[in-house]
Amino acid sequence: MSGHQQLVERIETRLKALSALYVDVDQHMQQQLQRRSEIDSQLALPEVYTDGDRVRQLNGERKELESMLGPLEVEWQRRAL
């Protein structure tokens, strides 16, 4: 195999790995966005506010999701340009 063919194969291997990583990040981000939406739906229900512990738990989880999603969304937008 020539040096050129070896280089092409290495590049193709790296591109496949990057593509798989992109899919993994996309899936993870979609799961986090879905969970944030579920939390928002629960927090929109008046009956949820009868359980202070539940409200604190949901708000804490939402805050944690936001701290993870913020940088991901910025990077996502940067790469989309």
C-alpha positions in Angstrom: 0.0 0.0 0.0 1.4 3.4 -0.9 2.0 6.2 1.5 -0.9 8.2 0.0 -3.3 5.3 0.4 -2.2 4.9 4.1 -2.8 8.6 4.7 -6.3 8.4 3.1 -7.2 5.4 5.3 -6.0 7.2 8.5 -8.0 10.2 7.6 -11.1 8.2 6.8 -10.7 6.3 10.2 -10.4 9.6 12.1 -13.4 11.0 10.2 -15.5 8.0 11.2 -14.5 8.4 14.8 -15.4 12.1 14.7 -18.7 11.3 13.1 -19.5 8.8 15.8 -18.5 11.3 18.5 -20.8 13.9 16.8 -23.7 11.5 16.9 -23.0 10.7 20.6 -22.9 14.3 21.5 -26.0 15.0 19.5 -27.9 12.2 21.2 -26.7 13.3 24.7 -27.7 16.9 24.0 -31.1 15.8 22.7 -31.7 13.7 25.9 -30.8 16.7 28.0 -33.1 19.0 26.1 -35.9 16.5 26.4 -35.4 16.2 30.1 -35.4 20.0 30.5 -38.7 20.2 28.6 -40.2 17.5 30.9 -39.1 19.5 33.9 -40.5 22.7 32.5 -43.8 20.9 31.9 -43.9 19.7 35.5 -43.0 23.1 36.8 -45.9 24.6 34.9 -48.4 22.5 36.9 -49.8 24.3 39.9 -50.1 21.0 41.9 -46.4 20.5 41.8 -46.0 23.5 44.1 -47.8 21.7 46.9 -44.6 19.7 47.4 -41.7 22.0 48.2 -39.1 19.2 48.1 -40.2 18.3 44.6 -40.0 21.8 43.4 -36.5 22.2 44.8 -35.5 18.9 43.2 -36.9 19.9 39.8 -35.3 23.4 40.0 -32.0 21.9 41.0 -32.0 19.3 38.2 -33.0 22.1 35.7 -30.1 24.3 36.9 -27.7 21.4 36.5 -29.0 20.7 33.0 -28.6 24.4 32.1 -25.0 24.4 33.3 -24.3 21.5 31.0 -26.4 22.6 28.0 -25.2 26.2 27.9 -21.6 25.4 26.7 -22.8 22.6 24.5 -25.3 24.9 22.7 -22.6 27.6 22.2 -20.2 25.1 20.8 -23.0 23.6 18.6 -23.8 27.0 17.2 -20.1 27.8 16.6 -19.6 24.6 14.6 -22.8 25.2 12.6 -21.4 28.4 11.1 
